[in-house]
Amino acid sequence: MKARPLVSRFSLWEPYLLFATVLLLCICTLVRLVDSPLLLPLRGDMQFYNDWAQRILRGEINGTFAFYGLPGYAYLLAFLYKILGYNAFVPGLLQAGLNAGIAVLIYQMSVSILTASGATALESTSTFSKFTNRNRARAVGAIAAVGWAAFVPAQAYAVILMPTIWFVFVFWFVVWRITQKNAITKGKEYLLLGLLVGLTATAVATILAVVPLIFAALLLRIGIDKSIWRVLVARALLFVAGISLGTSPCWIHNYFLARDPVFLSAHSGINFWIGNHPGAIGYPRFPPGLRAGQAAMLQDSIAQAEAAAGHSLKRAEVSAYWSAQAKNYAATHTGSWLKLLALKLRNFWSSFQYDDLSIITSLREQGVILPGLYFGVVAAFAIPGMLFACWMAPQSRWLIAAVALPLFALLAVFITERYRLVAIPGLLIFAVFGLSTFRQACAANRLFTVAIYLLLLLGSTLFVSWPQRDPSLWALDAYNSGWQALESNNLPLAERKLATAYAYVPDNSETLFALGNLRLAENDPAAAQSFYRAVLNLDPQHKGAFNNLGVIALDAKEYGEAENWFRRAEDVDPRNAKTHFLIAKTLLAKNNRGAAQVEINTAIRLKPDQPEFKELKKRIEENSQ
């Protein structure tokens, strides 16, 4: 029996070695995260999912309304918490495994696509070049996979409480199956892939961008062999059936329990408006009246829609209200809207990192994640590599489509670092392929190819590195880091970060509000008041400023003024339980027990499981006897 060559035998182990290496790196990152103050989220989308999971465990499942936020990841966290206890380490460990799996998919796609396309070598007489040329596909795959392990945003999102890595893994798993020689040959695999895509869509709806690739693969096969069209149509129907089954937890709840015509989640309307309003910049800039942060933004969007309608709305009606606003802006300001689309396209490829959670910066500052690659470097090398691959390796066009489809999906809303992370596996393959082509061209003395590559690289570098001049964009990380420091009671760090954000944008209402909260934490109510009043000069409907001015007046026993501030907050959001609680507290201090009873009952009806609400109700009842 003929022995396998050493290189061939080693190639069988390469995927396993890559998986183990990337997994070990992720586990090291996760261990450092455990030792940092950032393991359990204090605010933002991470806290939104974490709090939702804990409400599910407490049985607080409200079937009255359609989902307003995708529930899949929250239910996954609740399941893990139920089985293994409240522990953010376990979800991070699972995501570390998925992150390592993405590295393996990158390797396997590189090998299959470049080998199938015959994109192996330019001619060379060097023995070393001949060896590397023969193993080019494996080398490209291995280097691109290591690049994924070193990609800084991937390091961050692999270990925090966010569904991003689950989405990226499933997306590229489907693309990998499409690009294989034996690509999805059985009907049951279409059903299972549809089920996987559908389940993932309950956490990240952008996964549905992969659906056109499946149908494109089916259409191409029909073009090759028209005699099997009935079989392929049946497989397409199985794929759609799988998606319907996977997404069924959402649409069954929405249509039949909440009796609200929403397929996945009704928050798509507010996202559409945030991405397409007169002040939109291609990134998620919140219009006046909407606070940053998932939970706060969703509450505000419901309150504003209901205030405009003058009555309670179903979640589909809230979504329709915001969608209509965005569509009206696009229709009445078509030129500006088209420029906005072009700006989003530029933002997608920009080296500027818009991480709306600022978690990447926070993890770097805490030493949790290691230095490595960022989007701008990968994109600059990927663009010329993409063009060469499209010409030299026709199979790579599937990867080009896989990069383009999420991009087009994001043009409807806005660009953030976590949203464009899904493009990175494909871009890494193209970046390494381009560098490999350049190396081979240099070795083979093909000066024309070398010149073309360098010109393309120069153009792509200028394109992705074009500077962002909006100072509010540069203030984002400092603002978010300041909030995190404030909420963890690290007041000196909060002072430094918020001062930096203020230097960038002194007229930003949220930065001023954060500075007011910092002064309040430092027991300087007079300074806090000045900041809150400055907030109201910029945003006359800022509910947080009204509430905090009311709290300062209440602490000073100026009950009339306190009630006035709280009533103004109530006018902005009449369904906010905390505001009714504060009004009740103020009325009790004014000895108006009857009105206090009404307000605390309203607060409890809106949020029945708040212990402080029940305690205040008990005090009011005791004082009434």
N, C-alpha and C positions, 0 to 999 in steps of 0.2 A: 504493500500500500504506500503510495507516494505521500511524503510528509508535506504538510502545508508550509509555505514560506513564512519566515518569522514575521515579516511586515503584515502579511495577510492574517496571521493568527492574532497579532496585536490589534488589528483593526476591529476584530470582533469584540474586544474589551473596551474600546475607546468610549462608546456611549455610557457604559457602566462607570468608567473612571471619571468621565465628565460629570455624571449625576452625583457621584459620591463627593467629588471636589466641591461642586457648587453647593450641595446640601451642607457640607461641613462649614463652608464660609457663611452660609445663611444662619446656621445654628450659632456660630460665634457671634454674629450680629445680634441674634435674638437674646443671647445670654447678656450681652452688653446692654441691650434694651431693658432687660429685667432689672439691672442694677442702676438704671436711670430713672428720673421722675416722670418719664414719658410713656411708661408701659400702659397705664390706665388713662384713657383720654379725659381731658377736662373740658373740652369744647369742640365745636366744629362737627363735621360729618362723622368722625369716629365716635364722639360722644352720642351723636344721634342714633347710630346703630347699636351702641352698647346699651343706652337707656331703653331703646325699643325692645331689645332682647330681654332685658330685665322686666319690662312691663308684661311681655308675653309669659314669662315664668310666673308672674304674679296673677296671671289669668285675666289681665286687662286687655282683652281682645274685643274691640268695638266693631260689631258687624253692621252698625247703622250707616256708616259711610264707606264709600269706596276707598281703596288704598290711595294715600296721598304721599307717595314715597315708595320706592320699590322694596318689597318686604323680604325678598329671598335671603339676603345676607343676615338680616336681623333674626329670622327664624333659624338659620343655620347656627348662629351664635347661641340662641336660646337652647337649641338641641345639645350643643356641646357643653354649655353651662349646666344643663340638666343632668347629663350623663357623667361629666367629669368635674363638676363644681365650677364656681365662678373663678375663671382663670384665663387671663388673656394670653398666656404662654402657649396653650394648646392650639388655638386658631393660628397663631404665628408659626408654630411647628408644621402644621398642615400646609400652610402657604409656603414655607421654606421648601417642602417637598415639591410643590407645584412649580416653584421658581427653578428648582433643579431640573424638573421635567421640561420646562421651556428651553433650557440650555440643550437638552438632548434633542428636542424637536428641531432646534436650529441646526444642529449637526446633521441630523438625518435628512432634513430638507436640502441642505447644501449638497450632500453626497448624491441624493437621488436626482436632483435637478441638474446639477453640473455633469454628472455621469451620463444621464439620459440624453442630454443635449450635445454631448461630445465636446464640451468646452473644456478641454484638458490642457492643451499646450500650444504655444507658438514655437516654431522650430528653434532648436538650440543645439550646439555641439558639446556643451559642458556636461560632464557626467553628473555633477550635482544638480544642474538644471533639469537634465533628463529625469533624474529620480524625483525631484520635487514636482515636475510637470505631471508625471504618472500618478502622483498622489495628491494632485492639486485639490480635488474636490474634498478630500478628507481634511487637508490642511485648512482650507477655507472654512469648513464647518467647525473644526476644533477652535480656531482662532476667534470666529464669530461667537461661539458658545462661551469662551472665556471672556469676550467683550461684554456679553450679557451679564456675567457674574460681576464684572467690574463697573457696570453701568449704575451710577449713583442713585437715580430715582428708582430703579428696580430694587436695589438694596433696601431702600426705605419702604416701598410699598409691599415688599415681600413679608414684612414682619408686623405691620401695624393693622389695626382693626378696620380694614377696608376691603371691598370685594374686587379690587383692581386686578390682582394677580390671578384670581380665579377666571376672570374674564379673558385676560391675555392668554392663559393656558388653553382654554377651550377654543378660543378663536384660532390659534395656530395649530391646535390638534386637528381641527376640521380641515384647515388648509393643507396640513401634512398628508392627511388621508387623500385629498384630491390630487396631490402631486405624486402619489406612489404609482408604480407600474400596475399593480393590481387594485387600482383606485376604486373603492366602494363597489364591489361586484355583486353583493347580495342585498336583497330587499330589506332584510331585517336590520342591516347596518344603517340604511337610510332612516329607518324608524328610530334606531338607537341614537344616531347622530342628531336627528330632529328633537328627540327627547332631551338630550344633553344641551342643545342650543336653547330649547324652551325653558328648561330649569335655570340656566344661566341668565336668561332674559328677565327672570323675576328678580334678579339682583342688579344687572347692568343691561339695559335695553339695547345698547349699541352693538351687542353681540349679533343682533339681527342683520347687521351689515354683511355678515358672511353668507347669508342666504343666497344672494345673487350668484355667488361663486358655485354653489351646488347646482343651481339651475343652468348656469353656463356650461358646466362639465357635462350635464345631461344633454344639452342641446348639441354640443360638439360630438358627442357619441352618436346621436341620431344622424348628424351630418355624415358621419363615417359609414354607418350601417343603418339605413332607413327601415330595414326589416324588423328591427328590435324596438321600434318606437313605442309600441304598446307596453312593452316591459318597462321602458324608461319612464313613461307617463305614470305607470303604476308605482314606480319607485319614488317619483316626485310626490305623488299623493301620500305615500308612506312617510316621507320626510315631513310634509305639512302636518300629517296626523301626529307625528312625534312632537313637533313644535306645539301643536294645540294641546296635547297631553301634558307637556312640560310646563306650559304657562297656565294650565287649568286652575292651580291654586289661586291665581289672581283673578281670572275672568269669572270663575264660578263664584268667588266671594263678591266681586263687584256687581255682576249682573243679577245673581239670584239671592244673595243675602242682603246686600246693600241696595239692590234694585236701582243700580246706577250704571249707565252704559259706558263702562271704562274697561279697556282690554287689559292693561297692565297697571298703570298708575296714572292718576289725574294730574300729577305735578308737571307733566310735559308742557302744559300751557304756560305756566309761570317761567319755566326754563326758556321757552320760545321767546317770551317777552323780554327776559333779561338779556338774551342774545340779540334782540332786534328792537331796540327802542331808541329814541332820539339821541341819548347820550352814550349808546353802546360803543365799545372800542375793540370788539373782537375777543376780549377777555370778559369774565363775569363781573362787570361793573353793575352794582345794584342801583336801580332807580330810586329816587326819594320815596321814603315810606317803607322800604324793605330793608330789614337788618341783614347783615352778613351772618352766615351760619345756617346749616340746613334746617334745623328745627325752628329757629326764629323767623327765617325767611318764609317757610311754609305757613306758619301762623299768621304772619303779616299779610301774605297773599290772600289767604281766606278772608281775613278781616276786611281788607280793602275792597275785595270783590263784593262781599256782603253789604258793606257800607254803601257802595255805589248802587247796589240793587235795592237796598232798603229792607231786605229780609234775608232769612237764612237760605243758603244755596246747597244743592247737591255738589259733590266734588267735580262731576263732569261739567256742571254749569260754571264753577269757578275756573276750571281749565279753559272752557270756551270763552269766558270773559277775557282772560289774558291772551289767548290765541287771537281773538278778534282785535285786540289792541295792537299786537305785533303785525298782523296782516294789514291793518289799516295804515300803519306806519310805512310798510313796504309799498303799499299801493299809492299813497299820497306823496311819498318821498323816494320815488324809484331810483333816481340818480344817487342819492345818498346811501340807499340800501345796497345798491350794486357796489359802491365803493367800500361799504362795510364788508361785503362778501370777499372782496379782494384783500381787505385788511386781515380777515380771518385766515385766508389762504397764506398770507405772508406770516401771520403769527404762528401758524402750524409749523412752518419751517424755520422760525426764528431761533437763534441761539439763546434768546432771553428766556429765562426760566420763570414761568408764571405758575407757581405752586400755590393754589388758593388756600391750602391748609398750612402752608409754610412748614410742613413737617420735615421736608428734606433739610432745610437750613437748621431747624432745631436739632435734628438727629446728628448733623455734622458738628454743631457747636458742642453737643454733649459727648462727642467721640463715639457714638454708637455705630455709625457707618463709616467706611473707609473712603479715602480719596479715590477718584476713578474717572470714568468717562461721563460726559454730559451730552445732551442732545445736539448741541451745535457742532461738536467735533464729528459725531457719527453722521449727521445729515450732510455736512460738507463733503465727506468722503463718499457717502452713499449715492449722491446724485450722479456724479460721473460713472460710478460703478453700475448704477441702474441702467444708464444709457448703453454702456458696453455690454452688459448682460442681456439686455433686450435684443441686441444684434447678434451676440455670439452664442447665447444659450436661450433658445426660444421658450423652453419650459419655465424659465424664470419669470415669464410674463404673468404667470399665476401669482407670483409673489408681488409683482408690481400692482396687480389688481387688488391683492390683499392689503397693501399699504394704502391704495387710493380710496377704497370703499369706506373705511372709518373716517377718512379725511372729509369726504363728501357728506357723511352723516353729521359730522361736527359743524359744518358750515351752517346748518340750521339753527345752531345754538351758539356755542362759544368754545374757545380753546383753553385748556389747562394742561399742566404737565401730566397729570394722571390720565387724562383722556387720550393724549397722543402717545402714551407709553406703548399702546398696542402696536404701533408701527415699528417699534425699535427692533424686534427680531428680524423682520425683513430687511430693514435698513442696515443692520449689522452685516448680514450676508452680502449685500451689495457693496458695502464699504470695503470689506475684506476682498471680495472678488475684484473690485476695481484696483486695489493695491497689488493684488496678485498679477493682474493683467499688466500693470505698469512695470512690475519687477521682471516679468517675462519679456516684455518689449525691450527693456533695457538690456537684458541678457542676450536677446536675439538681435540687438542693434537695429531695432525698428524705430527709427527716429520720428517718423510721421505719427505712429501710435503714441509715442511718448509725448510729442508736442500736443496732440489732441487731448490726451488725458490731463496734462498740466493746464491747458487753457480751460477745460471744463472744471477742473478743481479750483482754479482762480475765480471763475464765475460763480460757482456754488458757494465758495467761501465768502465772497462779497455779498451774495444773496442772503445767506443765513446769518451773517454777522452785522447786517444793517442795523444801526442802533435804535433802541426804543427811547424816545425823548420825553414821554409823558412821566412827570415826576411821581404821580400817584402809583405808577407801576413799581417804581423802585422803593416806594414806601411800604409795600405790602408785607414783605418779610419782617421788617422792623415792627410794624403794627401788630401782626399776628404773634410774633415772639414776645412783644410787650404784654399782650393780653394773657398769654400763657404764663409769663412770669408773675403778672398781677394775680391771677387765679391760684397760683401755687404760693402766693404770699412772699415772693422774692421781689420786694419793693425796689431795692437799688437797681436790679437788672431791668425791672419794668420801667423805671425812670429813664435809664439810658436808651432803651429800645423805643419807647414812645416819644422821647425827645427827638430821636432820629427821624421817626415817621412824621412828627410835627414840622421838622425842618424842611422835609420834602413837600408836604402839603399842609400848610397852616390853616387852610380853609376847609378841611375835611371834617364833617360832622362826627363821624365815628371815631376819628383820632381824638377830637376834643372831648367826646363822651368818655373815652378810655382814660384820658388825663383827669377828667372830673372824678372818675371812680378811683383813680390812684390817689388824688388829694383826699377823697373821703376815707380811703383806707389809712391814710396818714393822719387822720383826725384833724383835718383842716377844712371844715365845712364851708367857710367863707370862700376859699379858693375854688372848692368844688362847685359852689353855686355860680361863680363867674364863668366857669367852663360850661356848665349846663345851660346857662343863659346864652352863651355864644353858640351852643349847639342849636338852640331854638331859633336864633337869628338866621341860621343856615337852613334848618329843617323845622318849620313851625309845627309839624305833626310828629315830632320824635317822642314816642311813648316812653322810652327809657328815661329821657331827661325830665319829663313831667313827673314820673314816679319817684325819681331820686330827689328832685326838688321837694316833692311832698314828704319824703322820708326825713329830709333835713328839717323841714318845718315841723313835722310831728315830733322829732327828737327835741326841738326847741320849744315844744308845747304851744306852738302857734297853730292851733287846731283849725281855725278858719282858713288860713292860707294853705295848710296841708290838704284840707278837703277840696279846695279850689284846684290845686295841682292834680290831685287824683281824679277829680271829675273831668278834667281836660284829657287825662290819659284814657279815661273811660269813653270819652267821645271818639277817640281814635280807634280803640279796640274794645267794644262793649262786651266781648266774650272772653276777656282775659281774667282768669280766676284770681290771680295775684292782686290785680287792681281792686277788685271787689273786696278782697280780704283787707287790703290797706284802708279802703274807705270804711269798712266795718270797724277796724281798729280805731280810726280817727273819730267816728261817731260815738263809739263807746267812751272814748276819752272826753267827748263833749257831753256825755251823759244822755245821749239820744239812743236809748236801748232798742226802741222799736225799729228805727231805721237801720240800726246796726244789725239787728236780727235778720232783716230782709237781705242786707248785703252779704252777710256770711252764709246765708242759705243759698244765695246765687253762686257764691264762690264754691261751695261744696257740691252744688249741682254740676258745675262746670268741671270740677276736678275733685272727685269724691274721696280720694285716698291720701289727701295731704294731712298729716298729723296736726300741724299747727292750725289748720282751719278748724278741725274738730275741737282742739283745745280752746280756741277763741270762742267758738259757739257755746262751749260749756261755761266759760266765764260770763258770757252775755246772759245766759239763762240763769246763772247763779245770782247775778246782780239784779235780775228782773224780779226775783222772789222777795 
